[in-house]
């Protein structure tokens, strides 16, 4: 498995969880969504860096 794929996949799952929490608890939802998006970005950087 390519380096950076695991953080990108986990970031997608965390971002989806944060998006579903936005209606119930917006503060926590945005925090979790941001955390997931950061992992997606860092995973994408690793994927492009280690071609």
FENHUJO-V236655 format. One record per helix or strand. SS is the DSSP state (2 for helix, 1 for strand). FROM is the first residue (numbers start at 1). LEN is the number of residues. Records with the same first field share a line. If there is no record, write none. Layout:
BEGIN
SS->FROM-LEN  FROM-LEN
END
This chain:
BEGIN
2->5-17  26-24
END
